[in-house]
Amino acid sequence: MLRDNPYALAAPLNTARARRSDWHVFIGFCSKRHYTPLPATPVVVRELLEVSFRGDEPRSVATVERHLSTIAHAHALTDLPDPTKTAHVKGAWHLSRGRPSSQPKAALRGSHISYALQHLETDNPAWNLRAKALLSAAYCTMARRAELVALRVEDLSFNDDAGDGVALIRNTKARREETRYLSAEAVTWLKAWLGHAEIKQWAIFRRFTARGTVSQPPIASQEVARIIQRVGKMLNAAQAFGEYAWPADHISAHSSMARMMKARKEGIKP
């Protein structure tokens, strides 16, 4: 039934992926117990809560809330009663007591980006340049992961006199295009990466082949998060003493971009 509904996919790509993943979790839960997932009865959903909070692999409150939201969304799309809003299910939320609501995400500030641009060095010069171009562009544009991946050479416009420029960002949530500022430093790193990789058109941030050469396809959205996490781990590993050069725990690329925007609004510059 969900496949036949044209509105089932009417959501941002990452939201659709999360719902698909959550629905597969619920399908697997029901399959093991021979339950019907759609329509799901309140008893089935309550048991899902019990297993999620008190099972062998307990989940956080935020994860369970997301699962229930997906279940509710599936029932709404098929015009079925929402089992998650019943007293039977609401009464089971006491099982969440003592469970973490979510893990706090570390914020990346301008000082972290500046430190990375100055100190990030590995045995792979191409990887260094791509990471620095990505970090500087992300800080200037506050683009989400999918928006960074979608950036093309044709979206960049450089001001040769001032040294800065702009980037055309395709806002994936609002589904519109926005021109955002690029600092002279960001332009410098972007030019360095594009020149080193000999990229003259199409995707800016590309994958490496097994032999270390730059390929045609762009990196995946998940790779943006992995690059940020790897940068942090390398910088902190090189820190001999004192405070970490990078947030030590729970680095999230998506939330970090949003928090960098908040930091910039508060007047904290790189």
MONORSUL-V986000 format. One record per backbone hydrogen bond with DSSP energy under -0.5 kcal/mol. NH is the residue of the N-H (numbers start at 1). CO is the residue of the C=O. If there is no record, write none. Layout:
NH&CO + NH&CO
This chain:
5&2 + 6&4 + 8&5 + 9&6 + 10&7 + 11&9 + 16&12 + 17&13 + 18&14 + 19&15 + 20&16 + 21&17 + 22&18 + 23&19 + 24&20 + 25&21 + 26&22 + 27&23 + 28&24 + 29&25 + 30&26 + 31&27 + 32&28 + 33&29 + 34&30 + 34&31 + 35&30 + 37&35 + 44&41 + 45&41 + 46&42 + 47&43 + 48&44 + 49&45 + 50&46 + 51&47 + 52&48 + 53&49 + 54&50 + 55&51 + 58&55 + 59&52 + 61&100 + 62&101 + 64&60 + 65&61 + 66&62 + 67&63 + 68&64 + 69&65 + 70&66 + 71&67 + 72&68 + 73&69 + 74&70 + 75&71 + 76&72 + 77&73 + 78&74 + 79&76 + 80&75 + 83&81 + 85&82 + 86&83 + 90&86 + 91&87 + 92&89 + 93&90 + 94&91 + 95&92 + 96&93 + 97&94 + 99&96 + 106&250 + 109&107 + 112&109 + 113&109 + 114&110 + 115&111 + 116&112 + 117&113 + 118&114 + 119&115 + 120&116 + 121&119 + 125&123 + 128&124 + 129&125 + 130&126 + 131&127 + 132&128 + 133&129 + 134&130 + 135&131 + 136&132 + 137&133 + 138&134 + 139&135 + 140&136 + 141&137 + 142&138 + 148&144 + 149&145 + 150&146 + 151&148 + 153&202 + 155&152 + 156&153 + 157&166 + 159&164 + 160&158 + 163&159 + 165&182 + 166&157 + 167&180 + 168&155 + 169&167 + 169&178 + 171&169 + 171&176 + 172&170 + 175&171 + 176&171 + 178&169 + 180&167 + 180&178 + 182&165 + 187&183 + 188&184 + 189&185 + 190&186 + 191&187 + 192&188 + 193&189 + 194&190 + 195&191 + 196&192 + 197&193 + 198&194 + 199&194 + 200&198 + 204&151 + 206&204 + 207&217 + 209&213 + 212&209 + 215&207 + 219&205 + 223&220 + 224&220 + 224&221 + 225&221 + 226&222 + 227&223 + 228&224 + 229&225 + 230&226 + 231&227 + 232&228 + 233&229 + 234&230 + 235&231 + 236&232 + 237&233 + 238&234 + 239&236 + 240&238 + 252&106 + 256&252 + 257&253 + 258&254 + 259&255 + 260&256 + 261&257 + 262&258 + 263&259 + 264&260 + 265&261 + 266&262 + 267&264 + 268&263 + 269&267
